[in-house]
Amino acid sequence: MGRGKIVIRRIDNSTSRQVTFSKRRNGLLKKAKELAILCDAEVGVMIFSSTGKLYDFASTRTLRLRVLTYVAGELKGTLESLGDKGHQVWDISIPHLGH
């Protein structure tokens, strides 16, 4: 007997939503790892929770460095476009970069 179909929409109950997020996040990260191993592929996944917490997977160190380089470039471009306000954002955000 197969699994029943579900309607894809936001889960109203916050506890059920958090449990579903956790289970599906773990399943997605597991599939990403399997794909990297089985197909010798470079796989990267970034997931942000509703609270902004980052969960990630990179199949190689090189891929992780490539993603970080890209994100740093995007951040630099954003800060440059903000001018003086960008420095204020950077000063506020810098303590969170190490965590």
C-alpha positions in Angstrom: 0.0 0.0 0.0 1.4 3.4 -1.0 1.4 6.6 0.9 -1.5 9.0 0.5 -1.2 12.3 -1.3 -1.0 15.5 0.8 -2.0 19.0 -0.1 1.1 21.2 -0.3 0.2 24.3 1.7 1.4 25.9 4.9 0.9 23.9 8.1 -1.1 26.0 10.5 -0.1 24.2 13.7 3.3 25.5 14.7 4.4 22.3 16.5 3.5 20.2 13.5 5.1 22.7 11.1 8.4 22.5 13.1 8.4 18.7 13.2 7.7 18.5 9.5 10.4 21.0 8.8 12.9 19.0 10.8 12.0 15.7 9.2 12.0 17.1 5.6 15.2 19.0 6.2 17.0 15.9 7.4 15.6 13.9 4.5 16.7 16.6 1.9 20.2 16.7 3.4 20.4 12.9 3.3 19.3 12.8 -0.3 21.9 15.5 -1.2 24.6 13.4 0.4 23.5 10.2 -1.4 23.4 12.1 -4.7 27.0 13.3 -4.2 28.2 9.8 -3.3 26.2 7.8 -5.9 26.8 10.2 -8.9 30.2 11.7 -7.9 28.5 15.1 -8.1 29.3 18.3 -6.3 26.1 19.0 -4.3 25.4 22.0 -2.2 22.2 22.7 -0.2 21.4 25.7 2.0 18.2 25.8 4.0 17.0 28.7 6.2 14.5 28.1 8.9 11.6 30.5 9.6 13.8 31.9 12.4 16.7 32.5 10.0 18.9 29.6 11.2 21.1 28.1 8.4 21.4 24.4 7.7 23.8 23.5 4.9 25.5 20.6 3.2 28.4 20.8 0.8 29.8 17.6 -0.7 33.3 19.0 -1.0 35.4 21.6 0.7 36.0 23.3 -2.7 32.2 23.7 -3.2 31.8 25.2 0.3 34.6 27.7 -0.4 33.0 28.5 -3.8 29.7 29.2 -2.1 31.3 31.4 0.6 33.2 33.3 -2.0 29.9 34.0 -3.9 28.1 35.0 -0.8 30.9 37.3 0.3 30.9 39.0 -3.2 27.2 39.5 -3.0 27.4 40.9 0.5 30.2 43.3 -0.6 28.1 44.5 -3.6 25.1 45.1 -1.3 27.2 47.0 1.2 28.8 49.1 -1.5 25.4 50.0 -2.9 24.2 51.1 0.6 27.2 53.5 0.9 27.5 54.8 4.5 24.5 52.8 5.6 26.3 49.7 4.5 29.0 50.3 7.1 26.2 50.4 9.8 24.8 47.1 8.6 28.3 45.5 8.5 29.0 46.8 12.1 25.7 45.2 13.3 26.1 42.0 11.4 29.8 41.2 12.0 29.4 39.5 15.4 27.1 36.9 13.9 29.5 35.8 11.2 31.6 33.7 13.5 28.7 31.6 14.8 
